Amino acid sequence: MAATLSYRVYKNALLLSAFLTSVQAQQVGTYQTETHPSLTWSKCTSGGSCTSTTGSVVIDANWRWVHETNGYTNCYTGNEWDTSICTDDVSCASACAVDGASYASTYGVTTSGDELRLNFVTTASQKNIGSRLYLLEDESTYQIFDLLNQEFTFDVDVSNLPCGLNGALYFVSMDADGGMSRFPTNRAGAKYGTGYCDSQCPRDLKFIDGQANVDGWEPSDNDVNAGTGNHGSCCAEMDIWEANSISNAVTPHPCDTPTQTMCEGDACGGTYSSDRYAGTCDPDGCDFNPYRMGNTSFYGPGKTVDTSSPFTVVTQFITDDGTSSGTLSEIKRFYVQDGEVISQSASTVSGVSGNSITTDFCSAQKKAFGDKDSFSAHGGLEGMGAALAEGMVLVMSLWDDHAANMLWLDSIYPTTATSSTPGAARGTCDISSGDPATVESENANAYVIYSNIKVGPLGSTYKSDSSSGGSGSTTTTSKSSTTTTTTKTTTTTGSSTTGAAHYAQCGGSGWTGATTCASPYTCTKQNDYYSQCL
Ligand SMILES: *[C@@H]1O[C@H](CO)[C@@H](O)[C@H](O)[C@H]1NC(C)=O
């Protein structure tokens, strides 16, 4: 009897808790069907052959219609919550639902094959500004990327991104399910683009951890669509690419704990808090912007990397032991344009050397520019590697900057500095540029296109079309990165005009391609697993 009785009590308790959970949960609306635009991308193997996978993209929950769970009335309009519907984080999570998205017509987001286009301003019944999308593995799971000892490659068209805009492709340590399993009150999950976090510990999110962010919500005074609440959402962030046609930066931002964590008020730190450095993440990062590092002729329209036409961006995550379980020791960048592999420009800043992100580069750069070293304080390159080791989610976005007009990317920043202040000059944009109101009206037709995403072992995802060796040399490359061909070198002569191209792989454990380099390059060992023509 006793056992039966207690079983009943237990069962009732379960039912009651299920009922409460459903009432308090962050809900999903059903007025607009959620159909994720498909996007193909490729995984490559060390031989250079790539296999394409069809995934899809999902727009972040913050861009979505938030309405009463059982009705059409907005819970949130412009930059304010409707407090006649609900007044606190728990009640708004149950009273309000996020709905499906019309990707092309409302948000200006379209895909075609391996290509994703994000338009800046889209005017339908309302005006939409920019977007933030995540790559999905299936309907309700973000694609997780393991990038240690791998390279990540994509093509980008920034030719229609002027001063003040930022087409960003990056990775964050979001939960693969958007947080549904850790926070059962989140009923929307990855399918509706929930669970965002980054190293600014953003407080402009409408929902975090299955709760609304209405407590303490203050509408922005210069953004009609945004505000900040008491809660923020922190996690590690690897900015592969933050760029427009004028400047670009690659920037790791570690956190004390890589995974998503909710923070409170100004203790969140980052852009949205009164003390930028109060939180557990590194809001500044260790950035490599070629212009800021002294080469003003490298990146831009008509420059070495000519931003008036598309190009390929390669980013390598090199570890100390050449394995995926090693410690991240270097983040290396190449570009490929018109078949030519172009290595990142080298620093010309006094006291800072190299063309890649290493611990030495970061500490020297912080010193040379007089910047606070929040990067090493929150784990440095090793901390970034810890986040990469846990797997990260791919984000692709287009945004303008209501906090600093993007001057930190493309102009002189801080604005009190001059172009001769060490580290202040970041690009050729005027210090008066980038005001969101101005770019939204004058550059409404701006857009970015990301395409041809590939991931694989170092050296597997890109190639050059011709050797840049001696005159008359038309040496074929040592490898192919197309999805249909696996080309290995057929070079059997010792001629110095054949061999692998500049920057191509030329050795390493398991390597069966060319082991000599086209003149005048030398096969240089990076680690046991990777040698490169330099
Ligand atoms: C900028 O980079 C290009 C390409 O690497 C190089 O040819 C040029 O010398 C560099 N300029 C400076 C000032 O370092």
The ligand as an SDF file (V2000), in Angstrom:
LIG
                    3D

 14 14  0  0  0  0  0  0  0  0999 V2000
   52.1210   45.2850  -47.6380 C   0  0  0  0  0  0  0  0  0  0  0  0
   51.8930   43.9540  -48.0770 O   0  0  0  0  0  0  0  0  0  0  0  0
   52.2850   43.6890  -49.4040 C   0  0  0  0  0  0  0  0  0  0  0  0
   51.8800   42.2760  -49.7140 C   0  0  0  0  0  0  0  0  0  0  0  0
   52.3490   41.3810  -48.7340 O   0  0  0  0  0  0  0  0  0  0  0  0
   53.7820   43.9040  -49.5410 C   0  0  0  0  0  0  0  0  0  0  0  0
   54.1780   43.6880  -50.8650 O   0  0  0  0  0  0  0  0  0  0  0  0
   54.1200   45.3230  -49.1170 C   0  0  0  0  0  0  0  0  0  0  0  0
   55.5110   45.5010  -49.1370 O   0  0  0  0  0  0  0  0  0  0  0  0
   53.6020   45.5880  -47.7180 C   0  0  0  0  0  0  0  0  0  0  0  0
   53.8330   46.9720  -47.3650 N   0  0  0  0  0  0  0  0  0  0  0  0
   54.3500   47.3240  -46.2130 C   0  0  0  0  0  0  0  0  0  0  0  0
   54.4730   48.7920  -45.9700 C   0  0  0  0  0  0  0  0  0  0  0  0
   54.7280   46.5140  -45.3990 O   0  0  0  0  0  0  0  0  0  0  0  0
  1  2  1  0
  1 10  1  0
  2  3  1  0
  3  4  1  0
  3  6  1  0
  4  5  1  0
  6  7  1  0
  6  8  1  0
  8  9  1  0
  8 10  1  0
 10 11  1  0
 11 12  1  0
 12 13  1  0
 12 14  2  0
M  END
$$$$
